[in-house]
């Protein structure tokens, strides 16, 4: 009789152990299936990350290549921009010449320069060294630079030094913007294509 009771107890324990094992095995299968789904999602995220990185690299490469290949405006292009700006800002005359008098050109012809001069390159490695030209105008900053240089400067060199001083350009052609701005201001005079100096050197001291 005691043996039968012991056998029944053991059989009951065996059934419970088998039930527990089945439950744990089912749970393990669920966890393995969940792990497989997570691995699949990780692989998909890796693919998305790789595609995004590749797209960013292509965009940055194209932007860098465009910046490298975009040459700064030549002196001829700068001179053309100055003539166009002067024509756009010319004041129309209010006096009508007599009918018998021949028509005369009221605007002076742009001065032609037939000598060669050094054109400094626009440096690609320019980094701001200070913020002294931050939120300054081009004429104000250029007057300071021309005073410091002791002589005329080409717009390319002015551009380089303005960047070093923290000046922030917004236009697509900053060197043309510099040339037009200085050409409009009587404090500056053009001494060669794309090259400017102070009209009166002592004028910079009052700025």
C-alpha positions, 0 to 999 in steps of 0.5 A: 500500500505504501508503495502504491501511494509512492508510485501515485505521488511520483506519477503526479510529479512526473505529469507536472514536470512534463507539463512544466517542460512543455510550457517552457518549451513553448515559451522558448519557441515564442522567444526564439521566434521573437528573436528572429523577428528582432534580427529581421528588423535589425537587418532592415534597419541596417539596410535603411541606415546604409542607404541613408548614409550612401545618399548623404555621401552622394549629396555631400560629394556633389556639393563638394564637387560643385564647390570645387569646380565653381570658379570665382568670377573673372575680372572680365565678369566683374567689370561687366557686372560693374558696368551693368550696375552703373547703367542700372543706377544711372540717373536720367537727365531732365534737360532736353538737348536742342534739336540742332545740337548733336547728341552727346553721351552723358555717362563717361566711358568705363576706363580700360586697363591694358596692363596685367596685374596679379589676381590672388586666388580665392582660398578654399581653406579660409576659416574665421580667425575672429568676429571683428567683421561680423554684422559689418557692412562690406564698405566698412570692413573693406575700409579697415582692410585697405587701411591695414594693407597700405595699398590696393587689394583685389576683391578675391583677397578682400573676400579671403580676409573678410572671411577670416574676420567673420564676415558672413556672405549671403549672395552667390557671387560674393566677389562681385558683391564686394566690387559693386559695393565698393564701386558705388561708394566714393570712399573707394576707387578702382585702380585696376580690374577687380582691384580697389583702394581708398580714395583718400587713405586718411579717410579710413582713420575717421571710420 
